[in-house]
Amino acid sequence: MTGSRPSARPAAGPVGQFLAMLAAERGAAANTLAAYRRDLEGAEEVLGDLAMADGAALAGLGQAWAELAPASLARKCSALRQFYGFLVDEGLRADDPSPALPRPRTRRPLPRLLSHDEVERMLARAEEEAAGGQSGPVRLLVLLELLYGSGLRASELVSLPLAAVPRDAPFLHVTGKGGQQRLVPVSGRAGQALSRWLAVRGSGGTRLFPSRSGQGHLTRVRLFQLLRELAARADIAPEKVSPHVLRHAFATHLLEGGADLRVLQTLLGHADIATTQIYTHVEAARLVALVNARHPLGGGASSGQVGPGTGNSVPLAGGGAAD
């Protein structure tokens, strides 16, 4: 059924117990559990019984997985480290062999970005198409407004219940990864688009964006398709656009406007600030511009740009000194 949450297979052995712990204690989603299972079962194909593997066996995984990209190898090793930590915590094994795992050097790539102009073109096209009041274009407009205006994940957006829609406050109640709940601000534009959508949505189902049957919700795949089709109509290369790219645009453009990284962490629903720090490339670019414009050796001093009282100060994120 569209929008239903697949259940994990019954727990069996140490791997199954580990997955059951992730589901019960950490609220891991079905897709997350499936990814952990694939990584651990892939390791079992190389090592045999994971619970009995020693450090020497784990050290050999680097050669066995030599063809993997560094990011894939790092993900598999992370799953194994957590698995062995679980075994030790549960008393299922006395030692932790995971320090012998390979430690690939990875550099997290910067997210693909859309410019302000490209986002505005998509919004303008969506607004133009929604002017006729038909439900499909109005729905696409509000989907776009919430992706870019509130930074929602695709899965969070398509699964929103009707009850999440704000009544007397400009916030959405969102359930994110691990079942964590947060309040997400809704801009005035997005609020108006929401009102237009509710007026044409109909009364079926409990989801804000119901499926055609009314029993589930719009799928992430369909959302992806709708956005790429809109991008093409707005004369933007479709391959540049996805729900996640719009979420990145939300974060990047907020930081460019002076938002604080900690505030951004809360808005995006990141459990760890390290995840949000991928956007510090924006801060770095602003700091370079600041030095070039304000430092005596940056070329800006001769044009009268340096010194107090010029009225040309460049604010850092958060409006204060960086930590």
Buried (B, 14 or more C-beta within 10 A) or exposed (E): EBBEEEEBEEBEEBBBBBBBBBBEEBEBBEEBBBBBBEBBEBBBEBBEEBBEBEBEBBBBBBEBBEEBEEEBBBBBBBBBBBBBEBBBEEEEBEEBBBEBBBEBEEEEEEBEBBEEEBBEBBBEBBBEBBEEEEBEBBBBBBBBBBBBBBBBBBBBBBBBEBEBBBEEEEBBBBBBBEEEEBBBBBBEBBBBBBEBBBEBBEEEBEBBBBBEEBBBBBBBEBBBEBBBEBBEBBEBEBEBBBBBBBBBBBBBBBBBEEBBBEBBBEBBBBEEEEEBBBBBBBBEEBBEEBBEBBEEEBEBBEEEBBEEEEEEEEEBBBEEEEE
